Amino acid sequence: MPSAITGTNTKGVHAMYRIAIAFVAATSFAASADIVRVDEFSSLQFEGFNNLNMKTFDRNPVAAFDGMAELVNTKGSFLHATSRWSFRSGDWRGQAQAYEGAKMLGNTAGGIEYRFNTAQKSFGGFFATIANTPDADIKFFDGDTLVGSDKLLATVGGDWSWNGWASDKEFNRVTVESNYGNRGGFLMHDAVRVLTTQVPAPGSLALLATGLVIGTRRRR
């Protein structure tokens, strides 16, 4: 029996369907992930820590993002805004200076928590460690509910690295805790930004374009 689609053989149609199904499955998998890494993005909701109303070392919650958020230490220790910070432990020496503007944000122990009064879907910034232990843990919460978590990448030596994420679920609280010793701390934050929308993950637009091209070629 001839194919119902003029000028297209049955094998070609079946092959196109298989590709379409695989493409939909791949994009659905990507979309179902709670937290995915994203490239650097821009936002008007930006915090450079240059004009925070705080003491040099402050245990109190600090208003940020023009009042849209507050910053606290996850273990009740200090927050510290400074232009340059050096750290010494035995033979180790580490230092960093602000990535942009006059100041960056850090702490001596515990982690740093961002509490937003508006739900967000994207979060990112530049991070550097001055301790001799790389990386940190980042967690995203909607209230007390964990939305997702990931490793924040920060090499030793004080060099700044972009880390950014997007979520298909809203979050209003983000915690960042370094891997240094039992107390944490000495992870620097700068040029942090958030969005209420989900930034596309790297490769997702390319995957979509590939699927469209394949579909176009099959129709031809």
C-alpha positions as a Python dict, from the first residue, in 0.01 Angstrom:
ca = {
    (1, 'M'): (0, 0, 0),
    (2, 'P'): (151, 339, -97),
    (3, 'S'): (242, 595, 167),
    (4, 'A'): (-27, 846, 260),
    (5, 'I'): (230, 1125, 233),
    (6, 'T'): (291, 1216, -130),
    (7, 'G'): (651, 1190, -244),
    (8, 'T'): (779, 1043, 85),
    (9, 'N'): (853, 675, 138),
    (10, 'T'): (741, 497, 454),
    (11, 'K'): (1096, 430, 576),
    (12, 'G'): (1178, 798, 553),
    (13, 'V'): (868, 894, 751),
    (14, 'H'): (945, 639, 1021),
    (15, 'A'): (1304, 762, 1044),
    (16, 'M'): (1183, 1121, 1080),
    (17, 'Y'): (943, 1017, 1356),
    (18, 'R'): (1221, 836, 1540),
    (19, 'I'): (1441, 1145, 1525),
    (20, 'A'): (1154, 1368, 1639),
    (21, 'I'): (1079, 1139, 1933),
    (22, 'A'): (1446, 1132, 2034),
    (23, 'F'): (1465, 1510, 2007),
    (24, 'V'): (1153, 1561, 2221),
    (25, 'A'): (1283, 1314, 2478),
    (26, 'A'): (1618, 1493, 2497),
    (27, 'T'): (1465, 1839, 2534),
    (28, 'S'): (1212, 1711, 2787),
    (29, 'F'): (1495, 1564, 2993),
    (30, 'A'): (1683, 1893, 2988),
    (31, 'A'): (1372, 2087, 3086),
    (32, 'S'): (1290, 1853, 3373),
    (33, 'A'): (1621, 1918, 3552),
    (34, 'D'): (1567, 2134, 3862),
    (35, 'I'): (1903, 2312, 3854),
    (36, 'V'): (2129, 2346, 3547),
    (37, 'R'): (2447, 2542, 3487),
    (38, 'V'): (2425, 2846, 3259),
    (39, 'D'): (2668, 3086, 3096),
    (40, 'E'): (2712, 3440, 3223),
    (41, 'F'): (2394, 3646, 3191),
    (42, 'S'): (2301, 4009, 3258),
    (43, 'S'): (2035, 4138, 3493),
    (44, 'L'): (1919, 4466, 3643),
    (45, 'Q'): (1895, 4275, 3972),
    (46, 'F'): (2269, 4300, 4039),
    (47, 'E'): (2476, 4322, 4356),
    (48, 'G'): (2840, 4432, 4356),
    (49, 'F'): (2864, 4476, 4738),
    (50, 'N'): (3002, 4828, 4694),
    (51, 'N'): (2735, 5019, 4884),
    (52, 'L'): (2613, 4783, 5154),
    (53, 'N'): (2501, 4945, 5479),
    (54, 'M'): (2712, 4733, 5713),
    (55, 'K'): (3008, 4737, 5948),
    (56, 'T'): (3346, 4610, 5832),
    (57, 'F'): (3258, 4279, 6001),
    (58, 'D'): (2886, 4237, 6068),
    (59, 'R'): (2683, 3956, 6224),
    (60, 'N'): (2349, 4119, 6148),
    (61, 'P'): (2142, 4058, 5832),
    (62, 'V'): (2255, 4297, 5558),
    (63, 'A'): (2016, 4444, 5301),
    (64, 'A'): (2123, 4383, 4939),
    (65, 'F'): (1992, 4404, 4582),
    (66, 'D'): (1834, 4745, 4660),
    (67, 'G'): (1627, 4594, 4939),
    (68, 'M'): (1509, 4292, 4740),
    (69, 'A'): (1721, 4055, 4950),
    (70, 'E'): (1917, 4023, 5271),
    (71, 'L'): (2245, 3848, 5339),
    (72, 'V'): (2321, 3642, 5649),
    (73, 'N'): (2594, 3409, 5767),
    (74, 'T'): (2464, 3051, 5779),
    (75, 'K'): (2636, 2985, 6114),
    (76, 'G'): (2587, 3320, 6283),
    (77, 'S'): (2941, 3438, 6213),
    (78, 'F'): (3051, 3753, 6031),
    (79, 'L'): (2999, 3893, 5683),
    (80, 'H'): (3285, 4105, 5552),
    (81, 'A'): (3287, 4354, 5263),
    (82, 'T'): (3636, 4457, 5151),
    (83, 'S'): (3843, 4554, 4848),
    (84, 'R'): (4125, 4308, 4922),
    (85, 'W'): (4164, 4013, 5157),
    (86, 'S'): (4465, 3797, 5240),
    (87, 'F'): (4461, 3461, 5418),
    (88, 'R'): (4748, 3274, 5587),
    (89, 'S'): (4750, 2922, 5726),
    (90, 'G'): (5091, 2760, 5788),
    (91, 'D'): (5285, 2785, 5464),
    (92, 'W'): (4972, 2874, 5266),
    (93, 'R'): (4918, 3229, 5145),
    (94, 'G'): (4613, 3331, 4949),
    (95, 'Q'): (4466, 3665, 4849),
    (96, 'A'): (4201, 3820, 4627),
    (97, 'Q'): (4084, 4166, 4535),
    (98, 'A'): (3742, 4282, 4419),
    (99, 'Y'): (3640, 4150, 4079),
    (100, 'E'): (3454, 4467, 3986),
    (101, 'G'): (3401, 4795, 4168),
    (102, 'A'): (3551, 4872, 4507),
    (103, 'K'): (3441, 4575, 4719),
    (104, 'M'): (3366, 4205, 4732),
    (105, 'L'): (3187, 3999, 4997),
    (106, 'G'): (3339, 3723, 5209),
    (107, 'N'): (3329, 3562, 5552),
    (108, 'T'): (3560, 3403, 5806),
    (109, 'A'): (3344, 3101, 5893),
    (110, 'G'): (3015, 2944, 5792),
    (111, 'G'): (2852, 3019, 5458),
    (112, 'I'): (2667, 3310, 5300),
    (113, 'E'): (2291, 3294, 5252),
    (114, 'Y'): (2089, 3507, 5009),
    (115, 'R'): (1726, 3554, 5115),
    (116, 'F'): (1509, 3704, 4841),
    (117, 'N'): (1165, 3855, 4896),
    (118, 'T'): (1075, 3774, 4533),
    (119, 'A'): (1094, 3426, 4382),
    (120, 'Q'): (1383, 3377, 4138),
    (121, 'K'): (1473, 3125, 3867),
    (122, 'S'): (1833, 3217, 3780),
    (123, 'F'): (2135, 3298, 3999),
    (124, 'G'): (2498, 3361, 3916),
    (125, 'G'): (2812, 3553, 4001),
    (126, 'F'): (3189, 3546, 4027),
    (127, 'F'): (3357, 3353, 4308),
    (128, 'A'): (3713, 3304, 4433),
    (129, 'T'): (3867, 3124, 4729),
    (130, 'I'): (4165, 3251, 4926),
    (131, 'A'): (4189, 2932, 5134),
    (132, 'N'): (4382, 2624, 5021),
    (133, 'T'): (4069, 2416, 4956),
    (134, 'P'): (3884, 2455, 4623),
    (135, 'D'): (3513, 2473, 4548),
    (136, 'A'): (3200, 2510, 4758),
    (137, 'D'): (2848, 2371, 4790),
    (138, 'I'): (2549, 2573, 4670),
    (139, 'K'): (2187, 2496, 4755),
    (140, 'F'): (1862, 2647, 4631),
    (141, 'F'): (1551, 2654, 4848),
    (142, 'D'): (1188, 2751, 4815),
    (143, 'G'): (1126, 2838, 5178),
    (144, 'D'): (1248, 2530, 5364),
    (145, 'T'): (1210, 2301, 5061),
    (146, 'L'): (1531, 2210, 4879),
    (147, 'V'): (1491, 2279, 4506),
    (148, 'G'): (1838, 2160, 4403),
    (149, 'S'): (2208, 2173, 4477),
    (150, 'D'): (2540, 2169, 4294),
    (151, 'K'): (2915, 2217, 4334),
    (152, 'L'): (3036, 2573, 4299),
    (153, 'L'): (3370, 2574, 4119),
    (154, 'A'): (3644, 2793, 4265),
    (155, 'T'): (4014, 2720, 4218),
    (156, 'V'): (4266, 2802, 4489),
    (157, 'G'): (4480, 3110, 4439),
    (158, 'G'): (4222, 3388, 4440),
    (159, 'D'): (4131, 3371, 4069),
    (160, 'W'): (3770, 3461, 3990),
    (161, 'S'): (3539, 3212, 3816),
    (162, 'W'): (3187, 3254, 3685),
    (163, 'N'): (2926, 3018, 3829),
    (164, 'G'): (2564, 3041, 3723),
    (165, 'W'): (2249, 2829, 3743),
    (166, 'A'): (1889, 2829, 3625),
    (167, 'S'): (1593, 2639, 3761),
    (168, 'D'): (1256, 2536, 3622),
    (169, 'K'): (1125, 2576, 3978),
    (170, 'E'): (1123, 2899, 4175),
    (171, 'F'): (1359, 2956, 4468),
    (172, 'N'): (1385, 3238, 4719),
    (173, 'R'): (1687, 3133, 4923),
    (174, 'V'): (2042, 3040, 4818),
    (175, 'T'): (2321, 2918, 5046),
    (176, 'V'): (2690, 2903, 4953),
    (177, 'E'): (2929, 2718, 5184),
    (178, 'S'): (3298, 2666, 5114),
    (179, 'N'): (3481, 2337, 5166),
    (180, 'Y'): (3752, 2486, 5386),
    (181, 'G'): (3808, 2282, 5705),
    (182, 'N'): (3522, 2235, 5949),
    (183, 'R'): (3430, 2601, 5965),
    (184, 'G'): (3410, 2703, 5599),
    (185, 'G'): (3462, 3065, 5503),
    (186, 'F'): (3715, 3256, 5290),
    (187, 'L'): (3514, 3221, 4968),
    (188, 'M'): (3473, 3558, 4797),
    (189, 'H'): (3154, 3670, 4615),
    (190, 'D'): (3127, 3951, 4360),
    (191, 'A'): (2907, 4071, 4073),
    (192, 'V'): (2615, 3849, 4175),
    (193, 'R'): (2289, 3871, 3980),
    (194, 'V'): (1948, 3702, 3971),
    (195, 'L'): (1651, 3677, 3734),
    (196, 'T'): (1289, 3584, 3787),
    (197, 'T'): (1305, 3393, 3456),
    (198, 'Q'): (1498, 3079, 3362),
    (199, 'V'): (1813, 3141, 3157),
    (200, 'P'): (1856, 2879, 2879),
    (201, 'A'): (2123, 2620, 2955),
    (202, 'P'): (2423, 2595, 2717),
    (203, 'G'): (2343, 2364, 2428),
    (204, 'S'): (1966, 2377, 2467),
    (205, 'L'): (1922, 2635, 2190),
    (206, 'A'): (2168, 2447, 1971),
    (207, 'L'): (1976, 2125, 2031),
    (208, 'L'): (1653, 2296, 1932),
    (209, 'A'): (1813, 2439, 1618),
    (210, 'T'): (1949, 2095, 1525),
    (211, 'G'): (1604, 1943, 1559),
    (212, 'L'): (1452, 2212, 1340),
    (213, 'V'): (1721, 2164, 1074),
    (214, 'I'): (1668, 1786, 1075),
    (215, 'G'): (1293, 1834, 1042),
    (216, 'T'): (1340, 2077, 754),
    (217, 'R'): (1575, 1842, 571),
    (218, 'R'): (1333, 1551, 611),
    (219, 'R'): (1043, 1758, 474),
    (220, 'R'): (1254, 1844, 170),
}
